[in-house]
Amino acid sequence: MMMMMLTLPILLMQAALLLEAGHSFQSTAFHRRMHQRSRYDYTSSSTSLFLSSSDIQAKLKAQMAKLQDRDRASAAMSPDDIDVVYEDEHIVVVNKPCGVLTVPGKEDNPSLNKAVFERFGSESGRMDKMVVHRLGMDTSGLVVFARTNAALRGMNSLFRTRKVTRKYEALVCGHVAQDSGSIDLPLMRDYECPPFMRVSTDDHQRALIGLDAEVVGKKMLESPKDSLTTYEVVSRESMDGNDVSRLTLTSISGRTHQLNVHCAAIGHPIVGDTVYGYNGEAAANGGLDESALPADKASAELQQAIASASAGKPMCVHAKSISFRHPVTKEDLSFECSAPF
């Protein structure tokens, strides 16, 4: 058994790290804070008390191979294809289409980054020195690239200190009952469905004790990340006869896959999300037990109907607006572009 193979000091060190992150071993549930400050107890959907590091590694390798195949399907873009929203000598803001990688990855796949570099160039002469943030391949919307070293440093500082405001528009399954609210749920790597994310619970943090970081990777054992999303209902609509809601989402903390996991965790996954949505590759409901979801959650039957209707279509999430202070001129800038759905 893996836990028995580790020395006591290592176990104590891991336990101390988890306790330092604020996750007490005495509790088996945590709370989700909603807009009107009501609280709901949540528990995980499943827990493996004793895990094999080698099994997790095998799952990770298999899934990464699938993701690499998916990245190779990134649509090719020419410099003339770029939808330029704003440009000056320091930065470029473009409207990224769905189905295109923001950056090429290790295999030099077709990407928006490459097309922007070929059209505008950069002071450093390197395309990777233009990247200050990114969108997932299936997400459309506004992306900022740096053209000068000063802009790169400035934009990195703005993102690091959370002085960039980004709002997304999304269609989610079902009618969200509240007109506005917040989703305050910590996130962690999902050891059961690596490399995806899930809501962190005490049970799942305990399950990490005894895993070998050299085998599963250090990211898998990172402390939970506080994650906050706010939402506003723009409209409650029907898509092919199925209830959907159009939301404005603001990612306050900007974690990996945060919007996808948070929407799934309140029972309203994003339409067309084949990873965190109905019968997706990641844990259902963001890793939470369905019985703990709010009363207005989209039923499994509704999610299945929407998944069938949206099969083969792009995921309905779009980076609609971005606001920040220009990294060099210090001018306040704000840009917006309409969602394609």
Residue pairs with C-beta under 8 A, 6 or more apart in sequence:
1 50
2 50
2 51
2 52
2 53
2 210
2 211
2 212
3 11
3 50
3 209
3 210
6 210
11 209
11 210
14 208
14 209
14 210
14 221
15 25
15 209
17 223
18 25
18 205
18 206
18 208
18 209
18 223
19 25
20 223
21 205
21 223
21 224
23 200
23 202
23 205
23 224
24 202
25 202
25 206
27 202
28 43
28 201
28 202
28 203
29 41
29 42
29 43
29 201
29 202
30 41
30 42
30 186
30 200
30 201
30 202
31 39
31 40
31 41
31 42
32 39
32 40
32 42
32 183
32 184
32 185
32 265
32 266
33 39
33 182
33 184
34 40
34 178
34 181
34 182
34 183
35 178
35 180
35 181
35 182
36 178
36 181
40 292
40 294
41 292
42 185
42 199
42 201
42 288
42 289
42 292
43 201
43 203
43 288
43 289
43 292
44 199
44 201
44 203
44 204
44 287
44 288
44 289
45 283
45 284
45 285
45 287
45 288
45 289
45 290
46 192
46 283
47 203
47 204
47 206
47 207
48 191
48 192
48 207
49 206
49 207
50 210
51 191
51 207
51 210
51 211
53 211
53 212
53 215
53 216
54 215
56 191
56 194
56 211
56 215
56 216
56 220
57 215
57 216
59 192
59 193
59 194
60 194
60 195
60 216
60 217
63 193
63 194
63 195
63 196
63 281
64 195
67 195
68 105
68 107
70 137
71 101
71 105
71 107
71 109
71 137
72 107
72 109
73 99
74 99
74 100
74 101
74 109
74 110
74 111
74 137
75 97
75 99
75 100
75 110
76 110
77 97
77 100
77 110
77 111
77 112
77 114
77 115
78 115
79 115
79 116
79 118
79 119
80 119
81 115
82 94
82 112
82 115
82 116
82 119
83 94
83 95
83 97
83 337
84 92
84 93
84 94
85 93
85 94
85 95
85 142
85 335
85 337
86 92
86 93
86 333
86 335
87 93
87 120
88 329
89 147
89 148
90 146
90 147
90 148
90 150
90 151
90 326
90 327
90 328
90 329
91 144
91 145
91 146
91 147
91 151
91 155
91 326
91 327
92 116
92 120
92 144
92 145
92 147
93 142
93 143
93 144
93 145
93 322
93 335
94 112
94 116
94 142
94 143
94 145
95 140
95 141
95 142
95 143
95 337
96 102
96 112
96 135
96 139
96 140
96 141
96 142
96 143
96 319
97 140
97 340
98 137
98 138
98 139
98 140
98 314
98 315
98 340
99 137
99 138
99 314
100 110
100 111
100 112
100 137
101 109
101 110
101 111
101 112
101 113
101 137
102 111
102 112
102 113
102 131
102 134
102 135
102 136
102 137
102 143
103 111
103 112
103 113
103 128
103 131
103 134
104 110
104 111
104 113
104 114
105 111
112 143
113 127
113 128
113 130
113 131
113 145
114 127
116 127
116 130
116 145
117 127
117 130
120 145
120 147
121 147
122 129
122 130
122 146
122 147
122 148
123 147
123 148
123 149
124 149
124 152
129 146
129 149
129 152
130 145
130 146
130 147
130 152
131 145
131 146
132 144
132 145
132 146
132 152
132 155
132 156
132 159
133 143
133 144
133 155
133 159
133 164
134 143
135 141
135 143
135 319
136 257
138 272
138 314
138 315
138 317
139 168
139 315
139 317
139 318
139 319
140 314
140 317
140 318
140 319
140 339
140 340
141 168
141 318
141 319
141 320
141 337
141 339
142 166
142 319
142 320
142 321
142 322
142 335
142 336
142 337
143 319
144 155
144 322
144 324
146 152
146 154
146 155
146 327
148 328
150 327
150 328
151 327
151 328
153 327
154 326
154 327
154 328
155 324
155 327
157 327
158 164
158 324
158 325
158 327
159 254
162 252
162 253
162 254
163 324
163 325
164 322
164 323
164 324
165 250
165 321
165 322
165 323
165 324
166 250
166 251
166 254
166 319
166 321
166 322
167 248
167 249
167 250
167 319
167 320
167 321
167 322
168 248
168 249
168 250
168 251
168 259
168 317
168 318
168 319
168 320
169 234
169 246
169 247
169 248
169 249
169 317
169 318
169 320
169 339
170 246
170 247
170 249
170 259
170 263
170 270
170 271
170 316
170 317
170 318
171 237
171 239
171 244
171 245
171 246
171 247
171 270
171 271
171 272
171 316
171 341
172 244
172 245
172 247
172 263
172 268
172 269
172 270
172 271
172 298
173 242
173 243
173 244
173 268
173 269
173 270
173 271
173 277
173 278
173 298
173 302
173 303
173 306
174 243
174 244
174 245
174 267
174 268
174 296
174 297
174 298
174 299
174 302
174 303
175 236
175 243
175 244
175 245
175 296
176 231
176 233
176 236
176 245
176 247
176 266
176 268
176 296
177 294
177 295
177 296
178 233
178 296
179 232
179 233
180 230
180 231
180 232
180 233
181 230
181 231
182 228
182 229
182 230
182 231
183 228
183 229
183 230
183 231
183 262
183 263
183 265
183 266
184 226
184 227
184 228
185 199
185 200
185 227
185 261
185 262
185 265
185 286
186 199
186 200
186 224
186 225
186 226
186 227
187 197
187 198
187 199
187 200
187 224
187 225
187 227
187 255
187 256
187 257
187 258
187 261
188 197
188 198
188 199
188 200
188 204
188 205
188 222
188 224
188 225
189 195
189 196
189 197
189 198
189 219
189 220
189 222
190 196
190 197
190 198
190 282
190 283
190 287
191 204
191 207
191 208
191 211
191 216
191 220
192 198
192 283
193 281
193 282
193 283
194 216
194 220
195 219
196 257
196 275
196 276
196 281
196 282
196 283
197 255
197 256
197 257
197 258
197 260
197 261
197 282
198 204
198 261
198 282
198 283
198 286
198 287
199 261
199 265
199 286
199 287
199 288
200 224
200 225
201 287
201 288
204 287
205 224
208 220
208 221
211 220
211 221
213 220
213 221
225 253
225 255
226 253
227 253
227 255
227 258
227 261
227 262
228 252
228 253
229 249
229 250
229 251
229 252
229 253
229 258
229 259
229 262
230 249
230 250
230 252
231 247
231 248
231 249
231 250
232 247
232 248
233 245
233 246
233 247
234 246
234 247
234 248
235 245
235 246
236 243
236 244
236 245
236 246
237 243
237 244
237 245
237 246
238 244
239 271
239 306
239 309
239 310
240 305
240 306
240 309
242 302
242 305
242 306
242 309
243 298
243 302
244 271
244 306
245 268
247 263
248 320
249 259
249 263
249 317
251 258
251 259
257 275
257 276
259 270
259 317
260 269
260 270
260 273
260 275
260 276
260 317
261 276
261 282
261 286
261 287
262 286
263 269
263 270
263 273
263 276
264 270
264 273
264 276
264 277
264 284
264 285
264 286
265 285
265 286
265 287
265 288
265 293
266 293
266 294
266 297
267 285
267 290
267 293
267 294
267 296
267 297
267 298
268 296
268 297
268 298
269 276
269 277
269 278
269 280
269 298
269 303
270 276
270 277
270 315
270 316
270 317
271 277
271 306
271 310
271 315
271 316
272 310
272 313
272 314
272 315
272 316
273 280
273 315
273 317
274 280
274 281
274 315
275 281
275 282
276 282
276 286
277 303
277 307
278 300
278 303
278 304
278 306
278 307
279 304
279 307
284 290
285 293
290 297
298 306
310 316
314 340
314 341
316 339
316 341
318 339
318 340
318 341
320 336
320 337
320 338
320 339
321 334
321 335
321 336
321 337
322 334
322 335
323 332
323 333
323 334
323 335
324 332
324 333
325 331
325 332
325 333
326 332
326 333
